[in-house]
Amino acid sequence: MAYSTTILNQIASFFPRHDFEKYAQKHHRGQKFRSFNRWSQFLAMTIAQLTSRKSLRDLVNNIRVQKKRTYHLGMKSTSRATLARVNEQQPYEIYQETFFQILRKCQTHAPSHNFKFKGKVYLLDATTVNLCLSVFPWAQYRKSKGAIKLHFGLDADGHLPVFMDMTDGKKHEIEWARSLSLPSGSCVVFDRGFTDYSWYGALDKRKVTFVTRLKSNAKVYEYGNRRKPDSPNVLEDQKVKLRGYTFTFRRIIYVDPETGITYHFLTNSKKLRASEVAAIYKERWQIELFFKWIKQNLKVKTFLGTSANAVLTQLWIALCIYLMLAYFKFMAKFRGSISDLLRLLQLNLFERRPLSDLLRPPDRDRKILISPQLTLWNQL
């Protein structure tokens, strides 16, 4: 049998070590490390994500037990105190830069969206993570409650996170959305929580298409002739103006054929068919599934550090792991879900076997040898 390194070793080789060291020098604070480095921190936190370690002590003990299998990774000896100090003090920006480098690599292999819209389609939303105020005093949300808000923008091509920001729980989504530099010719999809008519007008001026839903109490005025519906599920396709603004948009009233629910969509697109607008908005559900997935499978709700820097360090590393899983899924054409892929890596993390064999779909044409003992057992 040919020699093979551990699955963890092959995962580590996915991350560009040479560029990582450049980022490490760029984002270093204080004195030089004597017996530790940022690569060791990154690998330790990666193991924490992949093995769902509950605490720093649990993580360090796990690494110590697997010392023979982590020797060739270039990891320095890791103690709980050292890892905690580095997480608290060393800038998280190194992992932010690593994330965007991996993102560019993933985007070249990500499958394109299935809409007729030619530009990029971005899905915007935010989710709140509750924290203990006595442990995270900087994350005050209410008088006796702490929380942070994670703002995300998902690319419909492969459903990759391309925007991420962490703010306090009080910051509204629209404040974050206004700061985004969305490229001209792209399309952005968001729910009613982002309602801001002046922002809609700013997007229209920058030639950014948007698709959203109207609030039930929105004051709109019909303007011009109605378009002929392109689908039996489209009840109305009307040019409208919003109260107090001179911008002209389209209101589309659509009935979902599966649930029978009526939706009122608003868009500034003049070219998209009404049914296509409904399909683009339906894609927004993918970011809800993304939030659910990362909260259930990665460590983004409990943290191995209490400072804002430690929290951001853990979040950016978790997103790097998500991109790695997405890349493996794209390249190996893995038929299972990304959760199935994560479970495979978790169960075989310290095994010595080729990663390509682990991700390869089973050969259905291969004959399975049945033991005579099993045949005898079935006859009993």
LINNOR-V691592 format. One record per backbone hydrogen bond with DSSP energy under -1.0 kcal/mol. CO is the residue of the C=O (numbers start at 1). NH is the residue of the N-H. E is the energy in kcal/mol with one decimal. If there is no record, write none. Layout:
co=<CO/CO>
nh=<NH/NH>
e=<E/E>
This chain:
co=<6/7/8/9/11/16/17/18/19/20/21/22/23/37/38/39/40/41/42/43/44/45/46/47/48/55/56/57/58/59/60/61/62/64/66/70/71/79/80/81/82/83/84/85/86/92/92/93/94/95/96/97/98/99/100/101/102/103/106/120/121/122/123/125/127/129/131/132/136/139/145/145/146/147/148/149/150/151/152/153/153/154/156/160/163/165/167/168/172/173/174/177/183/186/187/188/189/191/192/196/197/198/199/200/201/202/203/204/207/209/211/212/215/219/221/231/233/236/237/238/239/240/241/242/249/250/251/252/253/253/254/256/261/263/264/265/266/267/273/274/275/276/277/278/279/281/282/283/284/285/286/287/288/289/290/291/292/293/294/298/307/308/309/310/311/312/313/314/315/316/317/318/319/320/321/322/323/324/325/326/327/328/329/337/338/339/340/341/342/343/344/348/349/351/354/355/356/371/372/373/374>
nh=<10/11/12/13/14/20/21/22/23/24/25/26/27/41/42/43/44/45/46/47/48/49/50/51/53/59/60/61/62/63/64/65/66/67/70/73/74/83/84/85/86/87/88/89/90/95/96/97/98/99/100/101/102/103/104/105/106/107/109/187/156/189/154/152/150/148/146/136/139/147/141/142/131/169/129/167/127/165/125/162/163/123/158/155/153/151/149/171/176/177/178/180/186/209/122/211/124/194/195/200/201/202/203/204/205/206/208/207/185/188/190/266/218/243/241/234/255/253/227/251/223/249/221/245/240/267/238/265/235/236/263/260/256/254/214/252/212/250/277/278/279/280/281/282/283/284/285/286/287/289/290/291/292/293/294/295/296/297/298/300/311/312/313/314/315/316/317/318/319/320/321/322/323/324/325/326/327/328/329/330/331/332/334/341/342/343/344/345/346/347/348/351/8/7/358/359/360/375/376/377/378>
e=<-1.9/-2.1/-2.4/-1.5/-1.3/-2.2/-2.3/-1.3/-2.3/-2.2/-1.9/-2.0/-2.8/-1.5/-2.7/-2.5/-2.3/-2.5/-2.0/-2.5/-1.9/-1.8/-2.5/-2.2/-1.4/-2.2/-2.9/-2.2/-1.8/-2.3/-2.2/-2.1/-1.5/-1.3/-1.1/-1.3/-1.0/-2.4/-2.2/-2.3/-2.4/-2.2/-1.8/-2.2/-2.0/-1.6/-1.1/-2.4/-1.8/-2.1/-1.9/-1.8/-2.2/-2.5/-1.8/-1.3/-2.3/-2.6/-1.6/-2.9/-2.9/-2.9/-2.9/-2.7/-3.2/-2.2/-1.4/-2.6/-1.8/-2.6/-2.6/-2.5/-2.7/-1.5/-2.8/-2.5/-2.2/-1.8/-1.9/-2.8/-1.7/-2.8/-1.2/-3.3/-1.9/-3.0/-2.8/-1.4/-1.1/-2.5/-2.1/-1.4/-1.5/-2.4/-3.2/-2.0/-2.8/-1.6/-1.5/-2.0/-1.9/-1.8/-2.5/-2.1/-2.1/-1.6/-2.8/-1.3/-2.5/-2.8/-1.7/-2.5/-1.7/-2.2/-2.3/-1.6/-2.6/-2.3/-3.3/-3.3/-3.3/-2.8/-2.6/-2.1/-3.0/-1.9/-2.6/-3.2/-2.6/-1.4/-3.5/-2.7/-2.8/-2.7/-2.7/-2.3/-2.2/-3.0/-2.0/-1.8/-1.9/-2.3/-2.2/-2.0/-1.2/-1.6/-1.6/-2.2/-1.4/-1.9/-2.0/-2.2/-2.1/-2.3/-2.5/-1.9/-1.5/-2.2/-1.8/-1.6/-2.0/-2.5/-2.3/-2.0/-2.2/-2.6/-1.9/-2.1/-2.1/-1.8/-2.1/-2.0/-2.3/-2.2/-2.4/-2.4/-2.6/-2.5/-2.2/-2.4/-2.8/-2.5/-1.4/-1.8/-2.0/-2.3/-2.1/-1.9/-2.5/-2.4/-1.2/-1.6/-2.2/-1.6/-1.4/-1.8/-1.1/-1.6/-2.3/-2.1/-1.9>
